[in-house]
Amino acid sequence: MTLLESLKRYTTIVADTGDIEAIRKHRPQDATTNPSLLLKAAQQPDYRELVQRALKASQAVAGDKAARTAAFMDGLFVEFGCEILKIVPGRVSTEVDATYSFDTEGTIAKARHFIDLYKQAGVPRERVLIKVGTTWEGIRAAERLEAEGIHCNMTLLFSFAQAVACAEAGVTLISPFVGRIYDWYLKDRGVKDIAPEEDPGVASVDRIYNYYKKYDYKTQVMGASFRKAAQVERLCGCDLLTISPEILAELGAKTGELPRRLSPEAAKKTDAPKLHLDEKAYRWLHNEDPMAVEKLSDGIRKFNADARKLEAYADTLLR
């Protein structure tokens, strides 16, 4: 048995890539995408047909070049999403642009638009997760979308406050960013590495998972943004883990059996008090975590920069 096979006994594996061949190779249950992953994939010759289909559809859109560029980007996300869904048996996550991070109504409109595009392509909404940034505005948008049957994957999640608010909003899935939390603490402590058993990113997912299971929240936890295989191994038993092709390959190349470290039974024995967060309580608790405040802001800026790179690529094709 490989470590990857062992992990799959307890945890749903999600491929964190836009590379369709990598998804085909590792056979995950679900897959996630984002602008930087799609930009990389779209420039590969293997996916030229997908790009051309999105380009053709965008050129038929009424309006100025900005409208056609937006249509191309949306179409590209859906083209890749549909292709991925031919391989994975589960769901694909499609990301709302970071410019909507503080815009509840804009997020809702974009999510509905993605779902409409998938519907036109014959994909039911049950197979799509809309990725939304975990700001207060994003959480409120996700709450309303979930009520419509549009399922959400909350991204850029760093604080316990974000996790609690998402659970109370009834979102489908959250993606705590293990690696980016790890990065912040490396810099803050002035060290080159942190052992997995002391890793704050791993500990964050552990805390959230236990809280959700203790209080029977339906929201699932998907650890994300891993820097090394050891972080993945420490979270064996988490609902889902989204993993890069490189780490998937590493886990698939090693033999052994991973112990289950997270379970609902163990979570029930923890003693964390149950919280309720209105907007004021949420903002205060989130603000008390300097790492989370910094990484959320930084993440929004970086996601926006990645989206603008994809936008610039689209502009070159639409000339």
C-alpha positions in Angstrom: 0.0 0.0 0.0 1.2 3.5 -0.8 0.8 6.4 1.5 -1.6 7.9 -1.0 -3.7 4.8 -1.0 -3.6 4.7 2.8 -4.7 8.3 3.0 -7.7 7.7 0.6 -9.1 5.2 3.2 -10.0 8.1 5.5 -9.9 11.3 3.4 -11.3 12.4 0.1 -8.4 13.5 -2.2 -8.8 16.6 -4.3 -6.3 17.6 -7.0 -5.1 21.2 -6.7 -4.3 21.9 -10.3 -5.7 22.9 -13.7 -3.5 20.3 -15.4 -6.0 17.8 -16.7 -3.4 15.1 -17.4 -2.2 15.3 -13.8 -5.8 14.9 -12.6 -6.2 11.9 -14.9 -3.0 10.3 -13.5 -3.7 10.7 -9.8 -7.5 10.0 -10.0 -8.8 12.3 -7.2 -12.4 12.5 -6.2 -12.6 16.3 -6.8 -10.5 19.1 -8.3 -10.0 22.8 -7.6 -8.8 25.5 -10.0 -7.8 29.2 -9.7 -6.6 31.9 -12.1 -2.9 31.1 -11.7 -3.4 27.4 -12.3 -5.6 28.1 -15.4 -3.1 30.6 -16.8 -0.4 27.9 -16.6 -2.6 25.2 -18.1 -4.1 27.5 -20.8 -0.7 28.1 -22.4 0.0 24.4 -22.8 -0.6 23.1 -26.4 -2.7 20.2 -25.1 -5.4 22.6 -24.0 -5.5 24.8 -27.1 -9.0 23.5 -28.1 -10.5 24.6 -24.7 -9.0 28.0 -25.1 -10.3 28.4 -28.6 -13.8 27.4 -27.6 -13.8 30.0 -24.8 -12.3 32.6 -27.2 -15.0 31.9 -29.9 -17.8 32.2 -27.3 -16.4 35.5 -26.0 -16.2 37.1 -29.4 -20.0 36.7 -29.8 -20.6 38.7 -26.6 -22.1 42.1 -27.1 -20.3 45.1 -25.6 -16.8 46.4 -25.4 -13.4 44.6 -25.2 -13.7 44.5 -21.4 -17.0 42.6 -21.6 -15.4 40.1 -24.1 -12.4 39.7 -21.8 -14.6 38.9 -18.9 -16.7 36.5 -21.0 -13.5 34.8 -22.1 -12.2 34.3 -18.5 -15.5 33.0 -17.3 -15.8 30.7 -20.3 -12.2 29.4 -19.8 -13.0 28.5 -16.2 -16.1 26.6 -17.2 -14.4 24.9 -20.2 -11.6 23.6 -17.9 -14.2 22.7 -15.3 -16.3 20.7 -17.7 -13.2 18.9 -19.0 -12.1 18.1 -15.4 -15.6 16.7 -14.6 -15.2 14.2 -17.4 -12.4 12.7 -15.3 -13.3 13.1 -11.6 -16.4 11.5 -10.3 -17.1 14.3 -7.9 -17.0 18.1 -8.1 -14.9 20.9 -9.5 -14.3 24.3 -7.7 -14.6 27.4 -9.8 -13.4 30.7 -8.3 -15.1 34.1 -8.1 -12.7 36.9 -9.0 -10.9 38.4 -6.0 -12.2 41.9 -7.0 -15.6 40.7 -5.5 -14.0 40.0 -2.1 -15.9 42.8 -0.4 -19.0 42.8 -2.7 -21.7 40.5 -1.5 -24.1 41.2 -4.4 -21.3 41.0 -7.0 -20.2 37.6 -5.7 -23.8 36.3 -5.8 -24.2 37.5 -9.4 -20.9 36.0 -10.6 -21.7 32.7 -8.8 -25.1 32.5 -10.5 -23.5 33.3 -13.8 -21.0 30.4 -13.5 -23.8 28.0 -12.6 -25.8 29.2 -15.6 -22.7 28.6 -17.9 -22.3 25.1 -16.4 -26.0 24.4 -16.9 -25.7 25.4 -20.6 -22.9 22.9 -20.8 -25.0 20.2 -19.3 -23.4 20.2 -15.9 -25.7 20.1 -12.9 -25.0 22.5 -10.0 -24.4 19.6 -7.6 -21.1 19.0 -9.4 -19.8 22.6 -9.0 -18.4 24.4 -5.9 -18.1 28.1 -6.2 -14.9 29.4 -4.5 -15.5 32.5 -2.5 -13.0 34.5 -0.5 -13.7 34.2 3.3 -14.4 37.8 4.1 -17.5 38.8 6.1 -19.1 39.9 2.8 -18.1 36.6 1.1 -19.6 34.5 3.9 -22.9 36.4 3.7 -22.9 35.8 -0.1 -22.3 32.1 0.4 -25.1 31.9 2.9 -27.5 33.2 0.4 -26.1 31.1 -2.4 -26.4 27.9 -0.3 -30.1 28.7 0.3 -30.5 28.7 -3.5 -28.8 25.3 -3.8 -25.5 26.8 -5.1 -22.7 25.1 -3.1 -19.6 27.1 -2.0 -16.0 26.4 -1.2 -14.7 29.2 1.1 -11.1 30.0 0.3 -8.4 32.2 1.9 -9.4 30.9 5.3 -6.8 31.5 8.1 -8.6 32.2 11.3 -10.9 30.3 13.7 -13.3 33.2 13.4 -13.7 32.6 9.7 -14.3 28.9 10.2 -17.0 29.5 12.9 -18.8 32.1 10.8 -18.7 29.7 7.7 -20.2 26.9 9.8 -23.0 29.2 11.1 -23.7 30.3 7.6 -24.2 26.6 6.5 -21.6 26.6 3.7 -20.7 23.4 2.0 -16.9 23.5 2.3 -14.1 25.5 3.8 -10.4 25.4 2.7 -8.0 26.4 5.5 -4.6 27.3 4.0 -2.1 25.2 5.9 0.9 26.2 3.9 0.4 30.0 4.0 -0.1 29.8 7.8 3.1 27.8 8.0 4.9 30.4 5.8 3.8 33.3 8.1 5.1 31.5 11.2 8.4 30.6 9.6 9.0 34.3 8.9 7.6 35.4 12.3 9.9 33.0 14.2 12.9 33.5 12.0 13.3 29.7 11.5 13.8 27.5 8.4 11.3 24.8 9.3 8.7 23.8 11.8 8.1 20.2 12.7 4.7 18.8 11.6 3.6 18.1 15.1 4.2 21.8 16.0 3.0 23.2 12.7 0.5 26.1 13.3 -1.1 25.4 9.9 -1.7 21.8 10.7 -3.0 22.7 14.2 -5.4 25.2 12.7 -7.1 22.5 10.6 -7.1 20.1 13.6 -8.9 22.7 15.7 -11.5 23.5 13.1 -12.2 19.9 12.3 -12.7 19.0 15.9 -15.0 22.0 16.5 -17.1 21.1 13.5 -17.5 17.5 14.4 -18.1 18.2 18.1 -21.0 20.4 17.4 -22.3 18.4 14.3 -21.8 21.2 11.7 -22.4 19.8 8.2 -19.7 22.1 6.7 -16.8 20.0 5.5 -13.1 20.8 6.1 -10.7 20.6 3.2 -7.1 21.4 4.2 -5.3 23.3 1.4 -2.1 25.0 0.3 0.4 22.4 1.5 4.2 22.9 1.4 5.3 19.3 2.2 3.9 15.8 2.3 4.4 15.6 6.1 1.7 18.3 6.6 -0.7 16.1 4.6 0.2 13.0 6.5 -0.6 14.8 9.9 -4.1 15.5 8.7 -5.1 12.0 7.7 -8.8 11.7 8.4 -9.7 15.3 7.5 -12.9 15.4 5.4 -11.0 16.4 2.3 -7.4 17.5 1.4 -6.6 19.4 -1.8 -3.1 18.5 -2.9 -0.7 19.5 -5.6 0.3 16.9 -8.3 3.9 17.1 -6.9 2.9 16.0 -3.4 0.4 13.5 -4.7 3.2 11.9 -6.7 5.4 11.9 -3.6 2.8 10.2 -1.5 2.1 7.7 -4.3 5.7 6.8 -4.5 6.1 5.8 -0.9 4.9 2.6 0.7 3.4 2.5 4.2 0.3 3.0 6.2 -0.8 6.3 7.7 -2.6 6.3 11.1 -5.9 8.2 11.2 -5.2 11.4 13.2 -8.6 13.1 12.9 -11.9 11.4 13.6 -15.4 12.4 14.7 -15.2 10.2 17.7 -12.0 11.9 19.0 -13.5 15.3 18.2 -16.5 14.6 20.4 -14.2 14.3 23.4 -12.7 17.8 22.9 -13.8 20.7 25.2 -14.0 23.7 23.0 -16.9 26.0 23.9 -19.5 26.7 21.2 -19.4 30.2 19.8 -21.9 32.5 18.0 -20.5 35.3 15.9 -22.4 38.3 14.7 -20.5 40.8 12.6 -19.0 42.7 15.5 -17.9 39.5 17.3 -16.5 38.0 14.0 -14.5 41.1 13.2 -13.1 41.4 16.7 -12.1 37.7 16.9 -10.6 37.7 13.5 -8.7 40.9 14.2 -7.2 39.2 17.3 -5.2 36.9 15.0 -2.5 39.0 13.3 -1.4 36.2 11.1 -5.0 35.7 9.7 -5.4 39.5 9.2 -2.2 39.8 7.3 -2.6 36.6 5.2 -6.2 37.3 4.2 -5.3 40.7 2.9 -2.2 39.4 1.2 -4.1 36.5 -0.3 -6.7 38.7 -1.8 -4.0 40.9 -3.3 -2.2 37.8 -4.7 -5.4 36.2 -6.1 -6.3 39.5 -7.7 -2.8 39.8 -9.2 -3.1 36.2 -10.6 -6.5 37.0 -12.1 -5.1 40.2 -13.7 -2.4 38.0 -15.3 -5.0 35.8 -16.8 -6.9 38.9 -17.9 -3.8 40.2 -19.7 -3.4 36.8 -21.4 -7.0 37.1 -22.5 -6.4 40.5 -23.9 -3.6 39.3 -26.1 -5.9 36.7 -27.6 -8.8 39.2 -28.2 -6.7 41.7 -30.1 
